Amino acid sequence: NAWDTQMLEEMGKIIGSKMLKFHVHLWLAPGMNIHRNPLCGRNFEYFSEDPVLSGLFVYHEMKGV
């Protein structure tokens, strides 16, 4: 389900465990760029142009991490 915030938290837990395993201390994600520009090559990484949805999704992913 695309709106499953529990799934985002589980994904965050997986990311966090991998960061610990490989001693990664900086994660430059998730992408929250609300203003999409065709010149930006990483638009596919952003959650949504909607700030409420992006905020909700990022909150749950980071909560897991």
PDBQT receptor file of N, H, CA, C and O in Angstrom, charges set to zero:
ATOM      1  N   ASN A   1       0.838  -1.184   0.000  1.00  0.00    +0.000 N 
ATOM      2  CA  ASN A   1       0.000   0.000   0.000  1.00  0.00    +0.000 C 
ATOM      3  C   ASN A   1       0.876   1.239   0.000  1.00  0.00    +0.000 C 
ATOM      4  O   ASN A   1       1.792   1.345   0.816  1.00  0.00    +0.000 OA
ATOM      5  N   ALA A   2       0.618   2.165  -0.888  1.00  0.00    +0.000 N 
ATOM      6  H   ALA A   2      -0.126   2.078  -1.551  1.00  0.00    +0.000 HD
ATOM      7  CA  ALA A   2       1.437   3.367  -1.035  1.00  0.00    +0.000 C 
ATOM      8  C   ALA A   2       1.303   4.325   0.145  1.00  0.00    +0.000 C 
ATOM      9  O   ALA A   2       2.159   5.191   0.323  1.00  0.00    +0.000 OA
ATOM     10  N   TRP A   3       0.258   4.195   0.953  1.00  0.00    +0.000 N 
ATOM     11  H   TRP A   3      -0.438   3.492   0.809  1.00  0.00    +0.000 HD
ATOM     12  CA  TRP A   3       0.030   5.113   2.072  1.00  0.00    +0.000 C 
ATOM     13  C   TRP A   3       0.345   4.452   3.414  1.00  0.00    +0.000 C 
ATOM     14  O   TRP A   3      -0.033   4.979   4.460  1.00  0.00    +0.000 OA
ATOM     15  N   ASP A   4       1.012   3.339   3.402  1.00  0.00    +0.000 N 
ATOM     16  H   ASP A   4       1.319   2.910   2.552  1.00  0.00    +0.000 HD
ATOM     17  CA  ASP A   4       1.262   2.557   4.610  1.00  0.00    +0.000 C 
ATOM     18  C   ASP A   4       2.435   3.146   5.387  1.00  0.00    +0.000 C 
ATOM     19  O   ASP A   4       3.595   2.902   5.055  1.00  0.00    +0.000 OA
ATOM     20  N   THR A   5       2.125   3.923   6.420  1.00  0.00    +0.000 N 
ATOM     21  H   THR A   5       1.183   4.122   6.690  1.00  0.00    +0.000 HD
ATOM     22  CA  THR A   5       3.191   4.567   7.191  1.00  0.00    +0.000 C 
ATOM     23  C   THR A   5       3.972   3.551   8.030  1.00  0.00    +0.000 C 
ATOM     24  O   THR A   5       5.148   3.765   8.322  1.00  0.00    +0.000 OA
ATOM     25  N   GLN A   6       3.331   2.458   8.413  1.00  0.00    +0.000 N 
ATOM     26  H   GLN A   6       2.376   2.284   8.175  1.00  0.00    +0.000 HD
ATOM     27  CA  GLN A   6       4.042   1.408   9.148  1.00  0.00    +0.000 C 
ATOM     28  C   GLN A   6       5.128   0.787   8.272  1.00  0.00    +0.000 C 
ATOM     29  O   GLN A   6       6.210   0.456   8.757  1.00  0.00    +0.000 OA
ATOM     30  N   MET A   7       4.836   0.634   6.993  1.00  0.00    +0.000 N 
ATOM     31  H   MET A   7       3.957   0.903   6.600  1.00  0.00    +0.000 HD
ATOM     32  CA  MET A   7       5.821   0.102   6.063  1.00  0.00    +0.000 C 
ATOM     33  C   MET A   7       7.015   1.060   5.958  1.00  0.00    +0.000 C 
ATOM     34  O   MET A   7       8.162   0.620   5.869  1.00  0.00    +0.000 OA
ATOM     35  N   LEU A   8       6.741   2.361   5.971  1.00  0.00    +0.000 N 
ATOM     36  H   LEU A   8       5.810   2.718   6.044  1.00  0.00    +0.000 HD
ATOM     37  CA  LEU A   8       7.835   3.334   5.917  1.00  0.00    +0.000 C 
ATOM     38  C   LEU A   8       8.709   3.238   7.168  1.00  0.00    +0.000 C 
ATOM     39  O   LEU A   8       9.931   3.353   7.083  1.00  0.00    +0.000 OA
ATOM     40  N   GLU A   9       8.088   3.030   8.320  1.00  0.00    +0.000 N 
ATOM     41  H   GLU A   9       7.095   2.936   8.389  1.00  0.00    +0.000 HD
ATOM     42  CA  GLU A   9       8.873   2.869   9.542  1.00  0.00    +0.000 C 
ATOM     43  C   GLU A   9       9.728   1.603   9.482  1.00  0.00    +0.000 C 
ATOM     44  O   GLU A   9      10.879   1.611   9.917  1.00  0.00    +0.000 OA
ATOM     45  N   GLU A  10       9.174   0.529   8.950  1.00  0.00    +0.000 N 
ATOM     46  H   GLU A  10       8.239   0.523   8.596  1.00  0.00    +0.000 HD
ATOM     47  CA  GLU A  10       9.947  -0.712   8.807  1.00  0.00    +0.000 C 
ATOM     48  C   GLU A  10      11.115  -0.503   7.852  1.00  0.00    +0.000 C 
ATOM     49  O   GLU A  10      12.218  -0.989   8.102  1.00  0.00    +0.000 OA
ATOM     50  N   MET A  11      10.878   0.216   6.762  1.00  0.00    +0.000 N 
ATOM     51  H   MET A  11       9.982   0.611   6.559  1.00  0.00    +0.000 HD
ATOM     52  CA  MET A  11      11.954   0.529   5.822  1.00  0.00    +0.000 C 
ATOM     53  C   MET A  11      13.038   1.347   6.526  1.00  0.00    +0.000 C 
ATOM     54  O   MET A  11      14.230   1.112   6.330  1.00  0.00    +0.000 OA
ATOM     55  N   GLY A  12      12.608   2.315   7.353  1.00  0.00    +0.000 N 
ATOM     56  H   GLY A  12      11.639   2.506   7.513  1.00  0.00    +0.000 HD
ATOM     57  CA  GLY A  12      13.561   3.118   8.113  1.00  0.00    +0.000 C 
ATOM     58  C   GLY A  12      14.391   2.271   9.067  1.00  0.00    +0.000 C 
ATOM     59  O   GLY A  12      15.589   2.506   9.227  1.00  0.00    +0.000 OA
ATOM     60  N   LYS A  13      13.759   1.284   9.703  1.00  0.00    +0.000 N 
ATOM     61  H   LYS A  13      12.786   1.093   9.573  1.00  0.00    +0.000 HD
ATOM     62  CA  LYS A  13      14.497   0.395  10.606  1.00  0.00    +0.000 C 
ATOM     63  C   LYS A  13      15.551  -0.400   9.849  1.00  0.00    +0.000 C 
ATOM     64  O   LYS A  13      16.657  -0.602  10.350  1.00  0.00    +0.000 OA
ATOM     65  N   ILE A  14      15.220  -0.844   8.668  1.00  0.00    +0.000 N 
ATOM     66  H   ILE A  14      14.321  -0.680   8.261  1.00  0.00    +0.000 HD
ATOM     67  CA  ILE A  14      16.185  -1.580   7.840  1.00  0.00    +0.000 C 
ATOM     68  C   ILE A  14      17.353  -0.674   7.479  1.00  0.00    +0.000 C 
ATOM     69  O   ILE A  14      18.513  -1.073   7.582  1.00  0.00    +0.000 OA
ATOM     70  N   ILE A  15      17.043   0.548   7.056  1.00  0.00    +0.000 N 
ATOM     71  H   ILE A  15      16.101   0.873   6.972  1.00  0.00    +0.000 HD
ATOM     72  CA  ILE A  15      18.097   1.505   6.699  1.00  0.00    +0.000 C 
ATOM     73  C   ILE A  15      18.978   1.794   7.912  1.00  0.00    +0.000 C 
ATOM     74  O   ILE A  15      20.205   1.803   7.807  1.00  0.00    +0.000 OA
ATOM     75  N   GLY A  16      18.349   2.030   9.062  1.00  0.00    +0.000 N 
ATOM     76  H   GLY A  16      17.353   2.023   9.148  1.00  0.00    +0.000 HD
ATOM     77  CA  GLY A  16      19.110   2.309  10.284  1.00  0.00    +0.000 C 
ATOM     78  C   GLY A  16      20.016   1.162  10.680  1.00  0.00    +0.000 C 
ATOM     79  O   GLY A  16      21.151   1.386  11.100  1.00  0.00    +0.000 OA
ATOM     80  N   SER A  17      19.529  -0.068  10.553  1.00  0.00    +0.000 N 
ATOM     81  H   SER A  17      18.607  -0.250  10.212  1.00  0.00    +0.000 HD
ATOM     82  CA  SER A  17      20.373  -1.216  10.921  1.00  0.00    +0.000 C 
ATOM     83  C   SER A  17      21.559  -1.358   9.975  1.00  0.00    +0.000 C 
ATOM     84  O   SER A  17      22.659  -1.715  10.397  1.00  0.00    +0.000 OA
ATOM     85  N   LYS A  18      21.332  -1.075   8.694  1.00  0.00    +0.000 N 
ATOM     86  H   LYS A  18      20.439  -0.785   8.351  1.00  0.00    +0.000 HD
ATOM     87  CA  LYS A  18      22.450  -1.123   7.728  1.00  0.00    +0.000 C 
ATOM     88  C   LYS A  18      23.461  -0.019   8.017  1.00  0.00    +0.000 C 
ATOM     89  O   LYS A  18      24.667  -0.222   7.877  1.00  0.00    +0.000 OA
ATOM     90  N   MET A  19      22.965   1.149   8.420  1.00  0.00    +0.000 N 
ATOM     91  H   MET A  19      21.985   1.314   8.534  1.00  0.00    +0.000 HD
ATOM     92  CA  MET A  19      23.877   2.246   8.758  1.00  0.00    +0.000 C 
ATOM     93  C   MET A  19      24.758   1.861   9.940  1.00  0.00    +0.000 C 
ATOM     94  O   MET A  19      25.959   2.131   9.937  1.00  0.00    +0.000 OA
ATOM     95  N   LEU A  20      24.164   1.233  10.947  1.00  0.00    +0.000 N 
ATOM     96  H   LEU A  20      23.189   1.014  10.949  1.00  0.00    +0.000 HD
ATOM     97  CA  LEU A  20      24.958   0.786  12.098  1.00  0.00    +0.000 C 
ATOM     98  C   LEU A  20      25.977  -0.276  11.689  1.00  0.00    +0.000 C 
ATOM     99  O   LEU A  20      27.139  -0.228  12.094  1.00  0.00    +0.000 OA
ATOM    100  N   LYS A  21      25.530  -1.219  10.891  1.00  0.00    +0.000 N 
ATOM    101  H   LYS A  21      24.587  -1.258  10.562  1.00  0.00    +0.000 HD
ATOM    102  CA  LYS A  21      26.406  -2.317  10.473  1.00  0.00    +0.000 C 
ATOM    103  C   LYS A  21      27.635  -1.809   9.726  1.00  0.00    +0.000 C 
ATOM    104  O   LYS A  21      28.743  -2.305   9.935  1.00  0.00    +0.000 OA
ATOM    105  N   PHE A  22      27.436  -0.814   8.850  1.00  0.00    +0.000 N 
ATOM    106  H   PHE A  22      26.536  -0.411   8.680  1.00  0.00    +0.000 HD
ATOM    107  CA  PHE A  22      28.532  -0.322   8.028  1.00  0.00    +0.000 C 
ATOM    108  C   PHE A  22      29.139   0.980   8.555  1.00  0.00    +0.000 C 
ATOM    109  O   PHE A  22      29.908   1.637   7.854  1.00  0.00    +0.000 OA
ATOM    110  N   HIS A  23      28.793   1.349   9.786  1.00  0.00    +0.000 N 
ATOM    111  H   HIS A  23      28.168   0.816  10.355  1.00  0.00    +0.000 HD
ATOM    112  CA  HIS A  23      29.349   2.532  10.452  1.00  0.00    +0.000 C 
ATOM    113  C   HIS A  23      29.119   3.815   9.650  1.00  0.00    +0.000 C 
ATOM    114  O   HIS A  23      30.009   4.656   9.522  1.00  0.00    +0.000 OA
ATOM    115  N   VAL A  24      27.924   3.939   9.123  1.00  0.00    +0.000 N 
ATOM    116  H   VAL A  24      27.201   3.256   9.226  1.00  0.00    +0.000 HD
ATOM    117  CA  VAL A  24      27.543   5.155   8.387  1.00  0.00    +0.000 C 
ATOM    118  C   VAL A  24      26.926   6.124   9.389  1.00  0.00    +0.000 C 
ATOM    119  O   VAL A  24      25.988   5.769  10.103  1.00  0.00    +0.000 OA
ATOM    120  N   HIS A  25      27.455   7.351   9.445  1.00  0.00    +0.000 N 
ATOM    121  H   HIS A  25      28.218   7.639   8.865  1.00  0.00    +0.000 HD
ATOM    122  CA  HIS A  25      26.991   8.330  10.418  1.00  0.00    +0.000 C 
ATOM    123  C   HIS A  25      26.235   9.484   9.783  1.00  0.00    +0.000 C 
ATOM    124  O   HIS A  25      25.721  10.350  10.490  1.00  0.00    +0.000 OA
ATOM    125  N   LEU A  26      26.160   9.508   8.462  1.00  0.00    +0.000 N 
ATOM    126  H   LEU A  26      26.578   8.805   7.887  1.00  0.00    +0.000 HD
ATOM    127  CA  LEU A  26      25.476  10.587   7.766  1.00  0.00    +0.000 C 
ATOM    128  C   LEU A  26      24.665  10.001   6.625  1.00  0.00    +0.000 C 
ATOM    129  O   LEU A  26      25.192   9.283   5.776  1.00  0.00    +0.000 OA
ATOM    130  N   TRP A  27      23.387  10.313   6.614  1.00  0.00    +0.000 N 
ATOM    131  H   TRP A  27      22.959  10.897   7.304  1.00  0.00    +0.000 HD
ATOM    132  CA  TRP A  27      22.497   9.835   5.549  1.00  0.00    +0.000 C 
ATOM    133  C   TRP A  27      21.804  11.042   4.962  1.00  0.00    +0.000 C 
ATOM    134  O   TRP A  27      20.991  11.673   5.638  1.00  0.00    +0.000 OA
ATOM    135  N   LEU A  28      22.099  11.375   3.741  1.00  0.00    +0.000 N 
ATOM    136  H   LEU A  28      22.759  10.862   3.192  1.00  0.00    +0.000 HD
ATOM    137  CA  LEU A  28      21.542  12.570   3.092  1.00  0.00    +0.000 C 
ATOM    138  C   LEU A  28      20.224  12.227   2.413  1.00  0.00    +0.000 C 
ATOM    139  O   LEU A  28      20.061  12.424   1.209  1.00  0.00    +0.000 OA
ATOM    140  N   ALA A  29      19.306  11.724   3.186  1.00  0.00    +0.000 N 
ATOM    141  H   ALA A  29      19.438  11.564   4.165  1.00  0.00    +0.000 HD
ATOM    142  CA  ALA A  29      17.998  11.340   2.675  1.00  0.00    +0.000 C 
ATOM    143  C   ALA A  29      17.024  11.377   3.833  1.00  0.00    +0.000 C 
ATOM    144  O   ALA A  29      17.471  11.558   4.966  1.00  0.00    +0.000 OA
ATOM    145  N   PRO A  30      15.786  11.228   3.643  1.00  0.00    +0.000 N 
ATOM    146  CA  PRO A  30      15.064  11.127   2.379  1.00  0.00    +0.000 C 
ATOM    147  C   PRO A  30      14.908  12.486   1.701  1.00  0.00    +0.000 C 
ATOM    148  O   PRO A  30      14.948  13.533   2.349  1.00  0.00    +0.000 OA
ATOM    149  N   GLY A  31      14.732  12.444   0.400  1.00  0.00    +0.000 N 
ATOM    150  H   GLY A  31      14.699  11.594  -0.126  1.00  0.00    +0.000 HD
ATOM    151  CA  GLY A  31      14.568  13.671  -0.370  1.00  0.00    +0.000 C 
ATOM    152  C   GLY A  31      13.199  14.290  -0.128  1.00  0.00    +0.000 C 
ATOM    153  O   GLY A  31      12.174  13.620  -0.249  1.00  0.00    +0.000 OA
ATOM    154  N   MET A  32      13.190  15.561   0.211  1.00  0.00    +0.000 N 
ATOM    155  H   MET A  32      14.023  16.106   0.309  1.00  0.00    +0.000 HD
ATOM    156  CA  MET A  32      11.927  16.268   0.480  1.00  0.00    +0.000 C 
ATOM    157  C   MET A  32      11.775  17.498  -0.394  1.00  0.00    +0.000 C 
ATOM    158  O   MET A  32      11.061  18.429  -0.020  1.00  0.00    +0.000 OA
ATOM    159  N   ASN A  33      12.414  17.528  -1.530  1.00  0.00    +0.000 N 
ATOM    160  H   ASN A  33      12.994  16.772  -1.834  1.00  0.00    +0.000 HD
ATOM    161  CA  ASN A  33      12.352  18.714  -2.377  1.00  0.00    +0.000 C 
ATOM    162  C   ASN A  33      10.934  18.875  -2.918  1.00  0.00    +0.000 C 
ATOM    163  O   ASN A  33      10.513  18.126  -3.800  1.00  0.00    +0.000 OA
ATOM    164  N   ILE A  34      10.207  19.844  -2.391  1.00  0.00    +0.000 N 
ATOM    165  H   ILE A  34      10.550  20.452  -1.675  1.00  0.00    +0.000 HD
ATOM    166  CA  ILE A  34       8.812  20.057  -2.774  1.00  0.00    +0.000 C 
ATOM    167  C   ILE A  34       8.732  20.649  -4.184  1.00  0.00    +0.000 C 
ATOM    168  O   ILE A  34       7.856  20.282  -4.967  1.00  0.00    +0.000 OA
ATOM    169  N   HIS A  35       9.642  21.557  -4.498  1.00  0.00    +0.000 N 
ATOM    170  H   HIS A  35      10.354  21.855  -3.862  1.00  0.00    +0.000 HD
ATOM    171  CA  HIS A  35       9.642  22.205  -5.810  1.00  0.00    +0.000 C 
ATOM    172  C   HIS A  35      10.439  21.350  -6.788  1.00  0.00    +0.000 C 
ATOM    173  O   HIS A  35      11.667  21.294  -6.724  1.00  0.00    +0.000 OA
ATOM    174  N   ARG A  36       9.741  20.699  -7.672  1.00  0.00    +0.000 N 
ATOM    175  H   ARG A  36       8.743  20.744  -7.723  1.00  0.00    +0.000 HD
ATOM    176  CA  ARG A  36      10.417  19.838  -8.650  1.00  0.00    +0.000 C 
ATOM    177  C   ARG A  36      10.781  20.652  -9.875  1.00  0.00    +0.000 C 
ATOM    178  O   ARG A  36      10.025  21.510 -10.329  1.00  0.00    +0.000 OA
ATOM    179  N   ASN A  37      11.937  20.364 -10.384  1.00  0.00    +0.000 N 
ATOM    180  H   ASN A  37      12.552  19.667 -10.015  1.00  0.00    +0.000 HD
ATOM    181  CA  ASN A  37      12.446  21.075 -11.550  1.00  0.00    +0.000 C 
ATOM    182  C   ASN A  37      12.917  20.030 -12.550  1.00  0.00    +0.000 C 
ATOM    183  O   ASN A  37      13.621  19.093 -12.174  1.00  0.00    +0.000 OA
ATOM    184  N   PRO A  38      12.538  20.175 -13.823  1.00  0.00    +0.000 N 
ATOM    185  CA  PRO A  38      12.969  19.174 -14.813  1.00  0.00    +0.000 C 
ATOM    186  C   PRO A  38      14.487  19.101 -14.980  1.00  0.00    +0.000 C 
ATOM    187  O   PRO A  38      15.004  18.111 -15.497  1.00  0.00    +0.000 OA
ATOM    188  N   LEU A  39      15.197  20.132 -14.550  1.00  0.00    +0.000 N 
ATOM    189  H   LEU A  39      14.777  20.936 -14.130  1.00  0.00    +0.000 HD
ATOM    190  CA  LEU A  39      16.659  20.111 -14.645  1.00  0.00    +0.000 C 
ATOM    191  C   LEU A  39      17.303  19.298 -13.523  1.00  0.00    +0.000 C 
ATOM    192  O   LEU A  39      18.483  18.953 -13.588  1.00  0.00    +0.000 OA
ATOM    193  N   CYS A  40      16.514  19.001 -12.501  1.00  0.00    +0.000 N 
ATOM    194  H   CYS A  40      15.556  19.282 -12.448  1.00  0.00    +0.000 HD
ATOM    195  CA  CYS A  40      17.029  18.206 -11.386  1.00  0.00    +0.000 C 
ATOM    196  C   CYS A  40      16.944  16.730 -11.766  1.00  0.00    +0.000 C 
ATOM    197  O   CYS A  40      15.870  16.245 -12.123  1.00  0.00    +0.000 OA
ATOM    198  N   GLY A  41      18.033  16.033 -11.696  1.00  0.00    +0.000 N 
ATOM    199  H   GLY A  41      18.905  16.427 -11.406  1.00  0.00    +0.000 HD
ATOM    200  CA  GLY A  41      18.055  14.646 -12.129  1.00  0.00    +0.000 C 
ATOM    201  C   GLY A  41      17.584  13.656 -11.086  1.00  0.00    +0.000 C 
ATOM    202  O   GLY A  41      17.591  12.453 -11.345  1.00  0.00    +0.000 OA
ATOM    203  N   ARG A  42      17.171  14.120  -9.906  1.00  0.00    +0.000 N 
ATOM    204  H   ARG A  42      17.165  15.098  -9.695  1.00  0.00    +0.000 HD
ATOM    205  CA  ARG A  42      16.803  13.194  -8.835  1.00  0.00    +0.000 C 
ATOM    206  C   ARG A  42      15.342  13.339  -8.420  1.00  0.00    +0.000 C 
ATOM    207  O   ARG A  42      14.978  12.959  -7.307  1.00  0.00    +0.000 OA
ATOM    208  N   ASN A  43      14.506  13.879  -9.294  1.00  0.00    +0.000 N 
ATOM    209  H   ASN A  43      14.801  14.188 -10.198  1.00  0.00    +0.000 HD
ATOM    210  CA  ASN A  43      13.090  14.061  -8.970  1.00  0.00    +0.000 C 
ATOM    211  C   ASN A  43      12.407  12.761  -8.572  1.00  0.00    +0.000 C 
ATOM    212  O   ASN A  43      11.489  12.766  -7.752  1.00  0.00    +0.000 OA
ATOM    213  N   PHE A  44      12.842  11.670  -9.137  1.00  0.00    +0.000 N 
ATOM    214  H   PHE A  44      13.588  11.665  -9.802  1.00  0.00    +0.000 HD
ATOM    215  CA  PHE A  44      12.205  10.377  -8.863  1.00  0.00    +0.000 C 
ATOM    216  C   PHE A  44      12.377   9.938  -7.410  1.00  0.00    +0.000 C 
ATOM    217  O   PHE A  44      11.660   9.047  -6.955  1.00  0.00    +0.000 OA
ATOM    218  N   GLU A  45      13.301  10.534  -6.678  1.00  0.00    +0.000 N 
ATOM    219  H   GLU A  45      13.884  11.258  -7.047  1.00  0.00    +0.000 HD
ATOM    220  CA  GLU A  45      13.564  10.126  -5.299  1.00  0.00    +0.000 C 
ATOM    221  C   GLU A  45      12.646  10.804  -4.292  1.00  0.00    +0.000 C 
ATOM    222  O   GLU A  45      12.547  10.352  -3.151  1.00  0.00    +0.000 OA
ATOM    223  N   TYR A  46      11.982  11.864  -4.684  1.00  0.00    +0.000 N 
ATOM    224  H   TYR A  46      12.062  12.232  -5.610  1.00  0.00    +0.000 HD
ATOM    225  CA  TYR A  46      11.178  12.632  -3.730  1.00  0.00    +0.000 C 
ATOM    226  C   TYR A  46       9.834  11.962  -3.508  1.00  0.00    +0.000 C 
ATOM    227  O   TYR A  46       9.291  11.320  -4.407  1.00  0.00    +0.000 OA
ATOM    228  N   PHE A  47       9.304  12.116  -2.306  1.00  0.00    +0.000 N 
ATOM    229  H   PHE A  47       9.745  12.637  -1.576  1.00  0.00    +0.000 HD
ATOM    230  CA  PHE A  47       8.030  11.486  -1.979  1.00  0.00    +0.000 C 
ATOM    231  C   PHE A  47       6.875  12.106  -2.752  1.00  0.00    +0.000 C 
ATOM    232  O   PHE A  47       6.146  11.398  -3.446  1.00  0.00    +0.000 OA
ATOM    233  N   SER A  48       6.702  13.408  -2.643  1.00  0.00    +0.000 N 
ATOM    234  H   SER A  48       7.295  13.983  -2.080  1.00  0.00    +0.000 HD
ATOM    235  CA  SER A  48       5.517  14.039  -3.208  1.00  0.00    +0.000 C 
ATOM    236  C   SER A  48       5.740  15.541  -3.311  1.00  0.00    +0.000 C 
ATOM    237  O   SER A  48       6.591  16.095  -2.616  1.00  0.00    +0.000 OA
ATOM    238  N   GLU A  49       4.984  16.193  -4.168  1.00  0.00    +0.000 N 
ATOM    239  H   GLU A  49       4.292  15.743  -4.733  1.00  0.00    +0.000 HD
ATOM    240  CA  GLU A  49       5.004  17.650  -4.213  1.00  0.00    +0.000 C 
ATOM    241  C   GLU A  49       4.113  18.236  -3.126  1.00  0.00    +0.000 C 
ATOM    242  O   GLU A  49       4.177  19.433  -2.844  1.00  0.00    +0.000 OA
ATOM    243  N   ASP A  50       3.299  17.412  -2.528  1.00  0.00    +0.000 N 
ATOM    244  H   ASP A  50       3.247  16.440  -2.757  1.00  0.00    +0.000 HD
ATOM    245  CA  ASP A  50       2.408  17.847  -1.453  1.00  0.00    +0.000 C 
ATOM    246  C   ASP A  50       3.197  17.903  -0.150  1.00  0.00    +0.000 C 
ATOM    247  O   ASP A  50       3.706  16.876   0.297  1.00  0.00    +0.000 OA
ATOM    248  N   PRO A  51       3.313  19.083   0.474  1.00  0.00    +0.000 N 
ATOM    249  CA  PRO A  51       4.131  19.189   1.684  1.00  0.00    +0.000 C 
ATOM    250  C   PRO A  51       3.600  18.379   2.853  1.00  0.00    +0.000 C 
ATOM    251  O   PRO A  51       4.385  17.911   3.678  1.00  0.00    +0.000 OA
ATOM    252  N   VAL A  52       2.287  18.200   2.948  1.00  0.00    +0.000 N 
ATOM    253  H   VAL A  52       1.649  18.580   2.279  1.00  0.00    +0.000 HD
ATOM    254  CA  VAL A  52       1.731  17.407   4.047  1.00  0.00    +0.000 C 
ATOM    255  C   VAL A  52       2.101  15.938   3.876  1.00  0.00    +0.000 C 
ATOM    256  O   VAL A  52       2.532  15.294   4.833  1.00  0.00    +0.000 OA
ATOM    257  N   LEU A  53       1.937  15.402   2.664  1.00  0.00    +0.000 N 
ATOM    258  H   LEU A  53       1.587  15.925   1.887  1.00  0.00    +0.000 HD
ATOM    259  CA  LEU A  53       2.298  14.007   2.418  1.00  0.00    +0.000 C 
ATOM    260  C   LEU A  53       3.791  13.782   2.593  1.00  0.00    +0.000 C 
ATOM    261  O   LEU A  53       4.206  12.812   3.229  1.00  0.00    +0.000 OA
ATOM    262  N   SER A  54       4.595  14.669   2.036  1.00  0.00    +0.000 N 
ATOM    263  H   SER A  54       4.258  15.456   1.520  1.00  0.00    +0.000 HD
ATOM    264  CA  SER A  54       6.049  14.522   2.178  1.00  0.00    +0.000 C 
ATOM    265  C   SER A  54       6.451  14.533   3.646  1.00  0.00    +0.000 C 
ATOM    266  O   SER A  54       7.244  13.701   4.088  1.00  0.00    +0.000 OA
ATOM    267  N   GLY A  55       5.905  15.468   4.389  1.00  0.00    +0.000 N 
ATOM    268  H   GLY A  55       5.261  16.143   4.030  1.00  0.00    +0.000 HD
ATOM    269  CA  GLY A  55       6.232  15.555   5.812  1.00  0.00    +0.000 C 
ATOM    270  C   GLY A  55       5.829  14.307   6.571  1.00  0.00    +0.000 C 
ATOM    271  O   GLY A  55       6.583  13.816   7.411  1.00  0.00    +0.000 OA
ATOM    272  N   LEU A  56       4.641  13.789   6.277  1.00  0.00    +0.000 N 
ATOM    273  H   LEU A  56       4.029  14.188   5.594  1.00  0.00    +0.000 HD
ATOM    274  CA  LEU A  56       4.147  12.583   6.931  1.00  0.00    +0.000 C 
ATOM    275  C   LEU A  56       5.027  11.384   6.605  1.00  0.00    +0.000 C 
ATOM    276  O   LEU A  56       5.402  10.623   7.497  1.00  0.00    +0.000 OA
ATOM    277  N   PHE A  57       5.352  11.217   5.338  1.00  0.00    +0.000 N 
ATOM    278  H   PHE A  57       5.047  11.836   4.614  1.00  0.00    +0.000 HD
ATOM    279  CA  PHE A  57       6.164  10.078   4.909  1.00  0.00    +0.000 C 
ATOM    280  C   PHE A  57       7.577  10.151   5.484  1.00  0.00    +0.000 C 
ATOM    281  O   PHE A  57       8.113   9.153   5.965  1.00  0.00    +0.000 OA
ATOM    282  N   VAL A  58       8.167  11.332   5.428  1.00  0.00    +0.000 N 
ATOM    283  H   VAL A  58       7.732  12.143   5.037  1.00  0.00    +0.000 HD
ATOM    284  CA  VAL A  58       9.536  11.487   5.944  1.00  0.00    +0.000 C 
ATOM    285  C   VAL A  58       9.556  11.277   7.455  1.00  0.00    +0.000 C 
ATOM    286  O   VAL A  58      10.479  10.657   7.985  1.00  0.00    +0.000 OA
ATOM    287  N   TYR A  59       8.554  11.786   8.141  1.00  0.00    +0.000 N 
ATOM    288  H   TYR A  59       7.805  12.289   7.710  1.00  0.00    +0.000 HD
ATOM    289  CA  TYR A  59       8.489  11.588   9.599  1.00  0.00    +0.000 C 
ATOM    290  C   TYR A  59       8.532  10.101   9.932  1.00  0.00    +0.000 C 
ATOM    291  O   TYR A  59       9.314   9.678  10.783  1.00  0.00    +0.000 OA
ATOM    292  N   HIS A  60       7.706   9.317   9.275  1.00  0.00    +0.000 N 
ATOM    293  H   HIS A  60       7.071   9.661   8.583  1.00  0.00    +0.000 HD
ATOM    294  CA  HIS A  60       7.632   7.894   9.604  1.00  0.00    +0.000 C 
ATOM    295  C   HIS A  60       8.909   7.147   9.192  1.00  0.00    +0.000 C 
ATOM    296  O   HIS A  60       9.345   6.238   9.898  1.00  0.00    +0.000 OA
ATOM    297  N   GLU A  61       9.501   7.518   8.070  1.00  0.00    +0.000 N 
ATOM    298  H   GLU A  61       9.146   8.256   7.496  1.00  0.00    +0.000 HD
ATOM    299  CA  GLU A  61      10.749   6.865   7.681  1.00  0.00    +0.000 C 
ATOM    300  C   GLU A  61      11.862   7.195   8.673  1.00  0.00    +0.000 C 
ATOM    301  O   GLU A  61      12.609   6.308   9.086  1.00  0.00    +0.000 OA
ATOM    302  N   MET A  62      11.973   8.456   9.054  1.00  0.00    +0.000 N 
ATOM    303  H   MET A  62      11.366   9.176   8.719  1.00  0.00    +0.000 HD
ATOM    304  CA  MET A  62      13.024   8.865   9.990  1.00  0.00    +0.000 C 
ATOM    305  C   MET A  62      12.779   8.304  11.385  1.00  0.00    +0.000 C 
ATOM    306  O   MET A  62      13.732   8.020  12.112  1.00  0.00    +0.000 OA
ATOM    307  N   LYS A  63      11.521   8.141  11.766  1.00  0.00    +0.000 N 
ATOM    308  H   LYS A  63      10.747   8.371  11.175  1.00  0.00    +0.000 HD
ATOM    309  CA  LYS A  63      11.201   7.526  13.048  1.00  0.00    +0.000 C 
ATOM    310  C   LYS A  63      11.763   6.102  13.095  1.00  0.00    +0.000 C 
ATOM    311  O   LYS A  63      12.269   5.661  14.127  1.00  0.00    +0.000 OA
ATOM    312  N   GLY A  64      11.671   5.398  11.986  1.00  0.00    +0.000 N 
ATOM    313  H   GLY A  64      11.260   5.756  11.147  1.00  0.00    +0.000 HD
ATOM    314  CA  GLY A  64      12.234   4.064  11.910  1.00  0.00    +0.000 C 
ATOM    315  C   GLY A  64      13.745   4.053  11.971  1.00  0.00    +0.000 C 
ATOM    316  O   GLY A  64      14.342   3.204  12.632  1.00  0.00    +0.000 OA
ATOM    317  N   VAL A  65      14.363   4.999  11.281  1.00  0.00    +0.000 N 
ATOM    318  H   VAL A  65      13.877   5.689  10.744  1.00  0.00    +0.000 HD
ATOM    319  CA  VAL A  65      15.828   5.070  11.285  1.00  0.00    +0.000 C 
ATOM    320  C   VAL A  65      16.323   5.358  12.687  1.00  0.00    +0.000 C 
ATOM    321  O   VAL A  65      17.530   5.458  12.907  1.00  0.00    +0.000 OA
TER     322      VAL A  65
